[in-house]
Amino acid sequence: HPDYPLLIPLSVARIWFYLGRDTPAAAAFVAFVYTFSTVMLIVCSLTSLRSRTQGLLAGLVLLGFTFFTRHGTSQYADVPFGFYFLACITLVCFQDRTPERSLQYAFLAGTMAAFSAWTKNEGILFIIVILFGYIITGIFLKGWRTCLKEVVSFCLGALPVLCVLIYFKFNLAPPNDLIAGQGMSTTMSRITELSRYIQVSKAFLATFFEFMKGRIIIFLTIFFFLGLSHIDRYRRSNAFSVISLTLMIAGYFFVYIATPHDLAWHLDTSLKRLFLQLFPSALFVFFF
């Protein structure tokens, strides 16, 4: 994918530049930082927002998810992308906890969302989803004036990184394979074919149950002992998190429906990694 954004490869190249030589240790270091930063972020944010017990439990569950640690050590960009997704959701939760600093947190959330777009193409969808979540939950739960201020602050935080991304996409990157393979007649035939919806739905359900296999008892046990919280000030956070995760899954679903590639091959080679991108955030929402 030569059109893919360059946050990870340029980070590795920058370390090479600092060292004065190229070494595999640079890529390993970047992967290490993002993998364990994700764990530390979920532990520290839940400890601050809820309790130390929930923070440590969430960190243990994430570390025990071998698909996550294996892909971290394999240096896939999905783990860094998942870090930025998680960072955005936690920042929105901190907005609700400290409303007086809401605009600063919104600015940081915009920066994190933009970094996700500079990490993988899925980040462009993520920015749209986050903005939609901000607008919907903001208007209904905070009023349109507060919502407008937060959206402006979010956009200002995202702007510097997005300018780099736009320059890269329009001046350096070749056409994206998913977009280049679209055409009016062929795309319409794909999105109106019922069998594709059935095939993608089966793949999503199978992947979900594979992720949950052996862990459903853990989640049920934790839920039994911790229960369900009802904290009024976090209503916006809860709604925002659920909307964001749901829309990302829906977006991934329709990308597969419209893909110009062989559908079975595309699902088999990428779906688990897309679920991996969302897993740390889904885990955070569960414990939150």
Secondary structure, 3 states (H helix, E strand, C coil): CCCCCCHHHHHHHHHHHHHCCCCHHHHHHHHHHHHHHHHHHHHHHHHHHCCHHHHHHHHHHHHCCHHHHHHHHCCCCHHHHHHHHHHHHHHHHHHHHCHHHHHHHHHHHHHHHHHHHCCCCHHHHHHHHHHHHHHHHHHHHCCHHHHHHHHHHHHHHHHHHHHHHHHHHHHCCCCCHHHHCCCHHHHHHHHCCHHHHHHHHHHHHHHHHHHHCCCHHHHHHHHHHHCCCCCHHHHHHHHHHHHHHHHHHHHHHHHHHHCCCCHHHHHHHHHHHHHHHHHHHHHHHHHC
